[in-house]
Amino acid sequence: MPVSATSVSVTQLEADAVVVAVYADSPPAGAAAELDKATGGLLSRLIERKEISGKKNEITTILGPAGVKAHTAVVVGLGPKDSFDRGVAFRAAATASKSLAGKERAKVGYYLADDWSPEQAESGVAGSIVGCVGQDLYKSKKKHFPPGETLWSRVDKGALASGTILGDAQNLTRRLVNEPPSEIYPESFANEAVRVAEECGLAIEVWDLARLEAERCGSLLAVARGSDREPRLVILKYNGGKEGDAPLALIGKGVTFDSGGLSIKPNDGMVTMKCDMAGAATVLGAMQAIARLKLPVNVIGLVGLVENMLSGSSYKLGDVLRARSGKTIEVLNTDAEGRLVLADVLDVALQHNPSRLIDLATLTGACVVALGNDVAGLMTNNQPWCDAVSQAAGSVGEQVWQLPMFAEYGEQIKSEVADIKNVGAGRWGGAITAGKFLEEFVDGKPWVHMDIAGPAFLDSSKPFLDAGGSGAYVRTLVEVARVGSS
């Protein structure tokens, strides 16, 4: 979808649609004021009659507006002016884009950035690219149609380019999550990573079954045993910083389908488990964006890819696994498999001597119970590092919340027959005991665990995003890399 700048006014642009924005507590300004004047005060009258309130993500569509060359005008609400930020900009543009994506349109003009900063404009551009793409990958009759051309007024080339990169990266993550498990499995995901690496100039290494066995990745391999699909571990490297500088490590859980293994999930719990590789997809999307943005930082992305299936070869309750680090793990639930995969991937990450680590995983339903569907849980062994990740998420409008990591939670994963066990004592605090399990494999390096089980996959559509894979936290990871390089 080509994205470019325009200097043509909102009233003179020949397009299928133009988009303007209004705040909840301010009269129309900028392009919205121009549109209001051209239509004889129509926007002002609609505001006066409370047909337009300006609340966040409110859409008002005006067909055939008088005095305007575009066929349609869309007015999107931004909420109160003093709470406007990059997240609001992203969602407003995405909401407008989604509202226009129900039919094919050759050209859409966005006149939102009258008083936006370059960072806010970048977020708006990204939102316009994300909002018009849905999960209808296999529908004979599509429901979403990206416009043939998108034009932005008062946005410089830098923000257009970076916003496009961010939007494309988030859509890559969404597409991978939305693909069925018959299409995205460990080998095919690794092939996608190879394609991205070749297009973006990333170095890549793919470990197949033989290499994983040679590397003694016993924890990851145990999860993979029940499937006919062989596992993979992918290592992506971006060297944009100084030679010798320790890289930032991004680690993703890539369970391309999770049946629960012998601790089998019920149907309702299994039906969306194609999304259990969202952590890996988020890392791949972020690595694509970081490389295309040419950020001056060194970053390494690692994803562990398995299917958790049932067969005569499946790992069993009571098994004791030896992870790559040498630590032994008693298995008490084969549906607590993501932490077993990450245990070995975290250990591989350590051999690259990273400065700091972030892992992302759709790890626990307990985190969704605690925080709901829209917020990721953060757990850490290093408060300043967690604060930096939290601030990056907040700055781009993605929601996170820190959970405690008290030592008492670690007591719950001690085993009588092995070093640790893969679940805590009972159902309480399950997100945190999973975090304490992962902490056992980071060797004291500054580390943040992001449990994205809720936000990674939407059961129903939002005004700004179709249901399915959300691509959440791609922009957070890129922001972390950006801030770290500044």
matplotlib code that plots the C-alpha trace (Angstrom):
import matplotlib.pyplot as plt

x = [0.0, 1.8, 2.0, 3.1, 2.7, 0.3, 0.2, -3.3, -5.9, -8.5, -11.2, -9.3, -8.0, -9.6, -10.0, -12.5, -12.3, -10.6, -10.2, -10.1, -10.1, -11.7, -11.0, -13.7, -13.2, -12.2, -13.9, -12.8, -9.3, -6.8, -8.2, -11.3, -12.0, -11.4, -13.9, -16.3, -16.1, -16.4, -19.6, -21.2, -20.5, -21.8, -19.3, -20.1, -23.8, -23.2, -21.1, -23.7, -26.4, -24.1, -24.0, -20.2, -18.8, -15.1, -14.7, -11.9, -12.4, -15.9, -16.5, -18.8, -19.1, -20.3, -21.3, -20.9, -19.9, -20.6, -17.7, -15.3, -13.9, -13.6, -16.6, -16.6, -15.4, -14.7, -14.4, -12.6, -12.6, -9.4, -10.8, -9.6, -6.7, -4.6, -4.7, -3.6, -0.5, 1.0, -1.3, -4.4, -2.9, -2.3, -5.8, -7.6, -5.9, -6.5, -10.2, -10.7, -8.8, -10.8, -14.1, -13.1, -11.8, -15.2, -15.1, -12.4, -11.1, -8.4, -7.2, -7.7, -6.3, -5.4, -5.6, -5.0, -1.5, -2.1, -0.5, 1.0, 4.6, 6.7, 6.4, 2.6, 2.4, 4.5, 2.1, -0.8, 0.7, 1.3, -2.3, -3.6, -1.7, -2.8, -6.5, -7.4, -6.0, -8.1, -7.9, -9.8, -6.8, -8.9, -12.3, -13.5, -15.1, -12.7, -14.1, -11.1, -9.6, -6.5, -6.7, -4.7, -3.0, -2.8, -1.8, -0.9, -0.9, 1.7, 3.7, 7.4, 9.1, 10.9, 7.7, 6.0, 8.8, 9.1, 5.4, 5.0, 7.8, 6.1, 2.7, 4.1, 6.0, 2.8, 0.9, 3.6, 3.1, -0.6, -0.5, 1.7, -0.6, -3.7, -2.4, -3.8, -1.5, -1.4, 0.4, 2.5, 4.5, 8.1, 9.7, 7.5, 7.9, 11.6, 11.3, 9.4, 12.2, 14.7, 12.7, 12.5, 16.2, 17.1, 14.8, 16.1, 19.8, 19.6, 22.0, 20.2, 20.9, 18.4, 18.9, 17.2, 16.5, 20.0, 21.5, 19.1, 20.0, 23.7, 23.2, 21.4, 18.2, 16.4, 13.6, 12.5, 12.9, 10.7, 7.8, 8.4, 8.4, 4.7, 4.5, 5.3, 6.7, 10.3, 11.2, 13.4, 15.3, 15.9, 18.6, 18.4, 21.1, 21.1, 24.4, 23.6, 25.6, 29.2, 31.2, 31.6, 28.7, 26.6, 23.3, 19.8, 18.2, 14.6, 13.2, 9.9, 7.8, 6.9, 4.5, 2.8, 0.0, -0.7, -3.0, -1.9, -0.1, -1.2, -2.7, -5.0, -7.0, -10.7, -12.1, -12.8, -9.3, -7.7, -9.6, -7.3, -4.1, -2.6, -1.8, 0.6, 3.4, 2.6, 5.7, 7.9, 5.9, 6.2, 10.0, 10.2, 8.1, 10.2, 13.4, 12.1, 11.3, 14.5, 16.5, 14.5, 14.7, 18.5, 18.6, 22.2, 22.0, 22.9, 19.9, 19.6, 16.2, 15.7, 12.6, 12.0, 9.5, 7.6, 4.2, 2.8, 0.9, -0.2, 1.3, 3.0, 6.2, 4.7, 6.5, 4.7, 3.7, 6.5, 9.2, 12.4, 14.0, 17.5, 17.6, 20.5, 21.8, 22.1, 19.2, 16.7, 12.9, 10.1, 7.1, 3.8, 1.7, 2.4, 0.3, 2.9, 5.1, 6.0, 8.3, 10.1, 10.7, 11.9, 14.2, 16.5, 16.1, 17.0, 20.2, 21.1, 20.6, 23.1, 25.9, 25.7, 26.4, 23.5, 23.4, 19.7, 16.9, 13.2, 11.1, 7.6, 5.1, 1.4, 2.4, -0.5, -4.2, -3.5, -2.2, -5.4, -7.4, -5.2, -5.0, -7.7, -7.4, -5.8, -2.8, 0.5, 2.1, 5.7, 8.0, 11.6, 14.8, 15.9, 13.7, 15.4, 15.2, 11.5, 10.8, 12.5, 10.3, 7.2, 7.9, 8.5, 5.2, 3.4, 5.0, 3.6, 0.2, 0.5, -0.6, 1.5, 1.4, 4.2, 3.5, 5.6, 8.4, 8.8, 11.1, 8.1, 6.8, 10.1, 9.6, 6.5, 8.5, 11.0, 10.9, 11.6, 13.0, 14.6, 15.9, 12.6, 9.1, 7.3, 4.2, 3.7, 1.7, -1.9, -3.6, -2.9, -0.3, 0.3, 1.6, 4.2, 5.4, 5.8, 7.9, 10.0, 10.6, 12.0, 14.1, 16.0, 17.5, 18.7, 21.8, 21.2, 21.2, 18.8, 15.6, 12.0, 9.3, 6.2, 3.2, 1.1, -1.5, -4.4, -3.5, -1.9, -5.2, -8.5, -11.6, -13.7, -13.1, -12.2, -13.0, -9.4, -8.5, -10.1, -10.3, -7.5, -3.8, -3.2, 0.5, 0.7, 4.1, 5.9, 6.0, 7.1, 10.1, 11.1, 10.8, 13.0, 15.6, 15.3, 15.6, 18.5, 20.3, 19.7]
y = [0.0, 3.2, 5.9, 9.4, 13.1, 15.6, 19.4, 19.5, 21.0, 18.8, 20.4, 20.1, 16.6, 14.3, 11.1, 8.5, 9.8, 12.3, 12.0, 14.8, 14.8, 16.8, 16.9, 16.5, 19.8, 22.1, 23.5, 22.2, 23.4, 23.0, 20.7, 20.1, 23.8, 24.0, 21.1, 22.8, 26.1, 24.4, 22.5, 25.7, 24.9, 21.3, 20.0, 22.9, 22.1, 18.4, 19.2, 21.6, 18.9, 16.4, 14.2, 14.6, 14.5, 14.1, 11.2, 8.8, 6.6, 8.0, 8.0, 10.2, 9.6, 12.4, 11.2, 13.6, 16.7, 20.0, 22.1, 19.1, 17.1, 13.9, 11.6, 11.0, 12.7, 10.9, 12.7, 10.8, 11.8, 12.3, 12.7, 15.5, 17.5, 17.3, 13.5, 13.2, 11.1, 8.6, 5.9, 8.0, 9.0, 5.4, 4.3, 7.3, 6.7, 3.0, 3.5, 5.7, 3.3, 0.3, 2.2, 2.9, -0.6, -2.2, -1.4, -0.9, 2.7, 3.9, 6.9, 8.1, 11.3, 11.8, 15.3, 14.5, 15.9, 19.6, 20.0, 16.6, 16.0, 13.8, 10.9, 11.3, 11.5, 8.4, 6.5, 7.8, 6.5, 3.1, 3.0, 3.7, 0.8, -1.6, -0.6, -1.6, -5.1, -7.9, -11.6, -12.6, -14.3, -17.2, -15.7, -15.9, -12.5, -10.2, -8.0, -5.6, -3.6, -1.6, 1.5, 1.7, 4.8, 6.7, 10.4, 12.3, 16.0, 17.8, 14.7, 14.8, 12.0, 10.6, 10.1, 8.6, 6.2, 5.1, 4.9, 2.7, 0.4, 0.1, -0.6, -3.2, -4.9, -5.1, -6.5, -9.2, -10.3, -10.3, -12.3, -15.0, -15.3, -15.4, -18.1, -21.6, -24.1, -26.2, -23.3, -22.0, -24.7, -24.7, -25.3, -22.9, -20.1, -20.6, -20.2, -16.9, -15.7, -16.6, -14.5, -11.5, -11.8, -11.8, -8.8, -6.8, -7.7, -9.6, -12.4, -15.6, -19.0, -21.8, -24.8, -28.0, -31.1, -32.5, -29.2, -28.9, -32.4, -31.6, -28.4, -30.5, -28.5, -31.2, -29.0, -27.6, -31.0, -32.7, -30.5, -31.2, -35.0, -35.5, -33.8, -35.1, -31.6, -31.1, -28.2, -25.2, -22.5, -19.3, -16.7, -13.3, -10.7, -7.0, -5.2, -1.5, -0.4, -0.3, -3.4, -5.3, -3.6, -6.2, -6.7, -6.3, -9.8, -10.3, -13.8, -15.2, -18.3, -20.0, -22.8, -22.9, -25.0, -26.0, -28.9, -29.0, -32.3, -35.1, -32.4, -31.8, -28.6, -28.6, -27.6, -24.0, -23.6, -25.1, -23.3, -20.2, -22.0, -21.1, -17.9, -19.5, -18.4, -14.7, -14.1, -15.4, -13.5, -10.3, -10.7, -11.3, -8.2, -6.1, -7.4, -6.5, -3.0, -2.4, -3.5, -1.4, 1.7, 1.2, 1.9, 2.4, -0.6, -4.2, -6.6, -10.3, -12.1, -15.7, -17.8, -21.4, -23.2, -26.3, -28.0, -29.3, -32.4, -35.9, -39.1, -42.2, -40.1, -37.2, -36.1, -37.2, -36.0, -37.1, -36.8, -35.1, -33.0, -31.7, -28.2, -26.9, -25.0, -28.3, -27.6, -30.4, -29.9, -32.1, -32.0, -31.8, -30.3, -30.7, -27.7, -25.5, -26.0, -22.5, -22.0, -25.2, -24.0, -20.6, -22.1, -23.4, -20.4, -18.0, -20.1, -19.9, -16.1, -15.9, -17.3, -14.1, -12.1, -9.7, -6.5, -7.0, -9.5, -9.3, -12.4, -12.4, -15.2, -16.1, -17.9, -18.1, -17.8, -16.7, -13.4, -12.8, -13.5, -11.0, -8.2, -8.9, -9.0, -5.7, -5.6, -7.5, -8.5, -7.5, -9.5, -8.7, -9.2, -5.6, -2.7, 0.0, -2.3, -3.0, 0.7, 1.4, -1.3, 0.0, 3.6, 2.5, 0.7, 3.7, 6.1, 4.2, 3.6, -0.1, -1.2, -3.1, -3.7, -5.0, -8.1, -8.8, -11.3, -11.9, -14.8, -16.7, -17.4, -19.1, -21.5, -22.8, -24.2, -26.2, -29.9, -32.9, -34.9, -32.3, -28.8, -27.2, -28.1, -26.5, -25.4, -23.8, -25.0, -24.9, -22.4, -19.2, -16.7, -18.8, -16.0, -15.1, -18.6, -19.0, -15.8, -17.2, -20.4, -18.3, -16.3, -19.5, -19.4, -15.8, -16.1, -12.7, -10.7, -7.7, -9.4, -8.6, -11.2, -10.0, -12.3, -11.2, -14.0, -11.5, -8.7, -10.9, -12.2, -10.5, -12.6, -9.8, -6.7, -3.3, 0.0, 0.3, -3.4, -6.5, -9.6, -12.2, -11.4, -7.9, -7.4, -5.9, -4.9, -4.8, -1.1, -1.4, -3.5, -1.1, 1.8, 0.0, -0.4, 3.2, 4.6, 2.3, 3.6, 7.3]
z = [0.0, -1.2, 1.5, 0.5, 1.4, -0.1, -0.1, -1.6, 0.8, 2.3, 0.2, -3.1, -2.9, -5.5, -3.5, -2.4, 1.1, 3.4, 7.1, 9.7, 13.5, 16.3, 20.0, 22.5, 24.2, 21.3, 18.2, 14.7, 13.9, 11.0, 8.3, 10.2, 10.3, 6.5, 6.0, 8.3, 6.3, 3.0, 4.1, 5.4, 9.1, 8.9, 11.5, 13.9, 13.7, 14.2, 17.3, 18.6, 18.2, 19.8, 16.7, 17.0, 20.5, 19.7, 22.1, 21.3, 18.3, 17.5, 13.7, 11.8, 8.0, 5.7, 2.2, -0.7, 1.4, -0.3, -1.4, -1.1, -4.1, -2.1, -2.3, 1.5, 4.6, 7.9, 11.2, 13.9, 17.6, 19.5, 23.0, 25.3, 23.9, 27.1, 27.0, 23.3, 22.8, 20.4, 21.4, 20.7, 17.4, 16.4, 17.4, 15.8, 12.5, 12.7, 13.6, 10.5, 8.4, 9.6, 9.0, 5.4, 4.7, 4.1, 0.4, -2.2, -2.4, -4.7, -2.7, 0.9, 2.3, 6.0, 7.4, 11.0, 11.8, 11.9, 15.3, 15.8, 16.7, 14.3, 16.7, 16.9, 13.1, 12.8, 15.1, 13.0, 9.8, 11.4, 12.6, 9.2, 7.8, 10.6, 10.8, 7.2, 7.4, 8.9, 9.6, 6.5, 4.9, 3.5, 2.9, -0.7, -0.3, 1.6, 4.4, 4.5, 1.6, 2.1, -0.1, -3.3, -2.2, 1.1, 1.3, 4.5, 4.9, 7.1, 7.7, 6.8, 4.8, 7.9, 9.8, 6.7, 6.2, 9.8, 10.3, 7.3, 8.6, 12.0, 10.5, 8.1, 11.0, 13.1, 10.2, 9.7, 13.3, 12.9, 9.7, 11.2, 14.2, 12.0, 9.7, 10.5, 12.3, 9.1, 7.4, 10.3, 12.1, 13.2, 9.9, 7.9, 10.6, 10.3, 6.5, 7.1, 9.3, 6.6, 4.1, 6.4, 7.2, 3.5, 2.7, 5.7, 5.8, 9.1, 9.8, 10.6, 12.0, 12.1, 14.4, 13.2, 15.2, 15.0, 16.1, 19.0, 20.1, 19.8, 21.9, 24.6, 24.5, 26.5, 27.8, 24.4, 22.7, 25.3, 24.4, 20.7, 21.0, 20.6, 17.2, 13.8, 13.1, 14.0, 16.2, 15.2, 17.0, 15.1, 15.9, 14.1, 14.5, 13.7, 14.1, 13.8, 16.8, 17.6, 17.1, 20.3, 22.1, 23.9, 22.2, 23.4, 23.4, 22.4, 23.0, 21.8, 22.6, 19.4, 20.2, 16.8, 18.1, 21.7, 22.4, 26.0, 25.4, 27.7, 30.0, 27.1, 26.8, 26.4, 23.0, 24.1, 25.4, 22.3, 19.5, 19.4, 20.2, 16.8, 18.6, 21.1, 18.8, 19.2, 21.2, 18.4, 15.8, 17.8, 18.0, 14.2, 13.5, 15.8, 14.2, 10.8, 11.9, 13.8, 10.7, 8.3, 10.6, 10.7, 14.4, 15.8, 18.2, 18.3, 18.8, 18.7, 18.3, 19.3, 18.9, 20.0, 17.7, 18.6, 18.4, 21.7, 20.5, 21.7, 20.6, 22.0, 22.1, 24.1, 27.3, 30.4, 33.8, 36.2, 33.6, 34.6, 31.9, 31.7, 30.2, 28.2, 31.3, 33.1, 35.5, 35.9, 35.7, 37.0, 34.7, 36.5, 33.7, 30.0, 29.3, 31.1, 28.1, 27.0, 29.9, 29.0, 25.5, 26.8, 29.3, 26.6, 24.3, 27.2, 27.8, 24.1, 24.4, 27.3, 25.1, 23.1, 26.2, 25.9, 27.9, 28.7, 27.9, 27.2, 26.6, 25.3, 25.6, 25.6, 28.8, 31.2, 31.5, 35.0, 33.7, 31.8, 35.0, 36.8, 34.2, 31.6, 27.8, 27.1, 29.5, 29.4, 32.7, 33.4, 35.7, 36.3, 38.2, 37.6, 38.4, 36.3, 33.3, 33.9, 34.3, 30.9, 29.2, 30.9, 29.9, 26.2, 26.2, 27.6, 25.2, 22.2, 23.9, 24.7, 28.2, 30.6, 34.4, 36.7, 38.8, 42.0, 42.0, 45.7, 46.8, 48.3, 44.8, 43.9, 46.8, 45.0, 42.1, 44.2, 43.4, 45.6, 42.8, 40.5, 40.8, 40.0, 38.7, 35.9, 37.8, 41.2, 44.2, 43.2, 40.8, 42.7, 41.3, 38.3, 36.1, 38.7, 39.4, 35.7, 35.8, 38.7, 36.6, 33.7, 36.1, 36.9, 33.3, 32.9, 35.2, 36.9, 33.6, 33.6, 32.3, 31.8, 31.1, 29.2, 29.5, 26.5, 26.7, 26.8, 24.3, 21.6, 20.3, 20.1, 20.5, 19.0, 17.0, 18.4, 16.7, 15.5, 15.0, 13.6, 15.8, 15.7, 16.0, 17.3, 16.8, 20.2, 21.6, 18.3, 18.6, 22.3, 21.4, 18.7, 21.1, 23.6, 21.0, 19.9, 23.4, 24.1, 21.0, 21.7]

ax = plt.figure().add_subplot(projection="3d")
ax.plot(x, y, z, "-o")
ax.set_aspect("equal")
plt.show()
